[in-house]
Amino acid sequence: MKFIDSLADFVGSAVTAREFEHNGKTRTFYARELAADEAEKLYDIVGTDGKPDPKKAKGFRNRIIATCICDETGNTVLTEQEAGKLPNKLATKLQAFAIEVNTAEKKDLEA
C-alpha cells in the first residue's frame, strides 16, 4: 500500500456542506477540499515581481467557485462561465466558503 493511500482514513471526507440563504430561500451547497497540486495551480496569481498579476487574477472568483463548489460526492457542478453568471452576493458567499474549506487555520498548523 502506498503512503498516500494509507491517509484516506486520516483525511476523511474532502466535501463540506453548508446552508446558505439567498432571497429568502435556503439551499445546501458543498465545497470540496482541493489536492495540494490543484490548490497551488488555482492560487498561482502572483507574477514574477511578487505582486498579483492582473491577467492571472482576472476571473479568480469564477475559477475558485467552479473548481471547489460541487455536489455531495465531490463532482464539480459549475463551469467558470456559469459561476460568472451567479448573483454577486451569492458568488461572494460561495467564494468565501470555498476559500475557508481550502485554508488551514493557525490551530490546524499546530501539532
C-alpha positions as CSV (number, residue, x, y, z in Angstrom):
1,M,0.0,0.0,0.0
2,K,1.3,3.4,-0.9
3,F,1.6,6.0,1.8
4,I,-0.9,8.4,0.1
5,D,-3.5,5.5,0.1
6,S,-3.0,5.0,3.8
7,L,-4.1,8.6,4.5
8,A,-7.7,8.0,3.4
9,D,-9.0,7.3,7.0
10,F,-6.9,10.1,8.4
11,V,-8.0,12.7,5.9
12,G,-11.7,11.8,5.9
13,S,-14.3,13.4,3.6
14,A,-13.0,16.1,1.3
15,V,-16.5,17.6,0.9
16,T,-18.1,20.1,3.3
17,A,-21.7,21.0,3.4
18,R,-23.1,24.4,4.3
19,E,-26.6,26.0,4.1
20,F,-26.9,29.5,2.5
21,E,-29.8,31.8,2.4
22,H,-30.4,33.9,-0.7
23,N,-33.6,35.9,-1.4
24,G,-35.4,34.3,1.4
25,K,-34.6,30.7,0.3
26,T,-32.2,28.3,1.8
27,R,-30.1,25.7,0.0
28,T,-27.3,23.4,0.9
29,F,-24.1,23.9,-1.1
30,Y,-21.0,21.6,-1.0
31,A,-17.3,22.6,-1.4
32,R,-14.5,20.1,-1.9
33,E,-11.1,20.3,-0.4
34,L,-8.6,20.5,-3.2
35,A,-5.5,18.4,-3.5
36,A,-2.3,20.3,-2.9
37,D,-1.3,20.5,-6.5
38,E,-4.8,21.7,-7.6
39,A,-4.7,24.4,-4.9
40,E,-1.2,25.5,-5.9
41,K,-2.3,25.9,-9.6
42,L,-5.5,27.7,-8.6
43,Y,-3.8,30.2,-6.3
44,D,-1.0,30.9,-8.8
45,I,-1.9,34.5,-9.4
46,V,1.4,36.1,-8.4
47,G,3.6,37.5,-11.1
48,T,7.4,37.2,-11.3
49,D,7.7,40.6,-9.4
50,G,5.9,39.1,-6.4
51,K,2.8,41.1,-6.9
52,P,-0.6,39.9,-8.0
53,D,-0.6,39.6,-11.8
54,P,-3.9,41.2,-13.1
55,K,-4.0,38.8,-16.0
56,K,-3.7,35.8,-13.7
57,A,-6.0,37.3,-11.1
58,K,-8.8,38.0,-13.6
59,G,-11.6,35.5,-13.1
60,F,-10.2,34.1,-9.9
61,R,-13.5,34.1,-8.2
62,N,-15.2,32.2,-11.0
63,R,-12.3,29.7,-11.1
64,I,-12.4,29.0,-7.4
65,I,-16.2,28.6,-7.4
66,A,-16.1,26.3,-10.4
67,T,-13.3,24.3,-9.0
68,C,-14.5,23.9,-5.4
69,I,-18.3,24.1,-5.4
70,C,-19.5,20.5,-6.0
71,D,-22.3,18.0,-5.4
72,E,-22.3,15.8,-2.3
73,T,-19.9,13.3,-3.9
74,G,-17.3,15.9,-4.9
75,N,-18.1,16.3,-8.6
76,T,-18.0,19.9,-9.9
77,V,-21.3,21.4,-10.8
78,L,-20.5,24.7,-12.4
79,T,-18.3,25.9,-15.2
80,E,-16.3,29.1,-14.9
81,Q,-18.8,30.8,-17.2
82,E,-21.8,29.6,-15.1
83,A,-20.1,30.8,-11.9
84,G,-19.7,34.2,-13.5
85,K,-23.5,34.4,-14.0
86,L,-24.3,33.9,-10.3
87,P,-25.7,36.8,-8.4
88,N,-22.8,38.8,-6.9
89,K,-23.9,38.4,-3.3
90,L,-24.2,34.6,-3.7
91,A,-21.0,34.3,-5.6
92,T,-19.2,36.2,-2.8
93,K,-20.6,33.8,-0.2
94,L,-19.6,30.7,-2.3
95,Q,-16.1,32.1,-2.9
96,A,-15.6,32.7,0.9
97,F,-16.9,29.1,1.6
98,A,-14.5,27.6,-1.0
99,I,-11.6,29.5,0.4
100,E,-12.5,28.6,4.0
101,V,-12.6,24.9,3.1
102,N,-9.2,25.1,1.5
103,T,-7.4,27.2,4.0
104,A,-5.6,25.9,7.1
105,E,-6.1,27.9,10.2
106,K,-3.4,28.6,12.7
107,K,-4.8,25.9,15.1
108,D,-4.6,23.4,12.2
109,L,-0.9,24.1,11.8
110,E,-0.1,23.3,15.4
111,A,1.0,19.8,16.3
